[in-house]
Amino acid sequence: MPSSHIVLKEETRMLGAAQIIIGLIHCALGKTWIHLYINQSTSFSTIYLPIVFMSGFPFLASSLYVISGIFAIAAEKKRSPRLLMYAIWMNLNSFGCAIIGLLLIACEIILFLTKDENIQWPHDLKRVGLMKGKTHRKQNVGK
């Protein structure tokens, strides 16, 4: 006869917090990546649209990680069998999303390495927008 007693460790709450933080980091990196892509798109000789950018993976993954973390924390607090099943299901979805992300990055690297073009990044940081209003001058040391 199956027991309805649920045993969860205290690490479940920490796992949920870590998943939420990872989700927020994913979202912030996705926004940063879009900003850099828009600023750098004028520097490339051809139009290059990354696979991960087209799929919207950083934002999908961040939402899955945050929801999975919320379910893990809620399952540790309330300890209901249904909530535990939702938490396990969302953790499996997050794991699948992480595997898909690794495959997307591997495909992106392979496609980038098989291209015949040589992409040169601009050396003018002020033009890209990374250094706003700051200019560096060489000082004469010998005089």
Secondary structure, DSSP 8 states (H G I E B T S, - for coil): ---------THHHHHHHHHHHHHHHHHHHHHHHHHHHHHHTTTSSS----HHHHHTHHHHHHHHHHHHHHHHHHHHHH--HHHHHHHHHHHHHHHHHHHHHHHHHHHHHHHHHH--------S-HHHHTSSSS-------S--
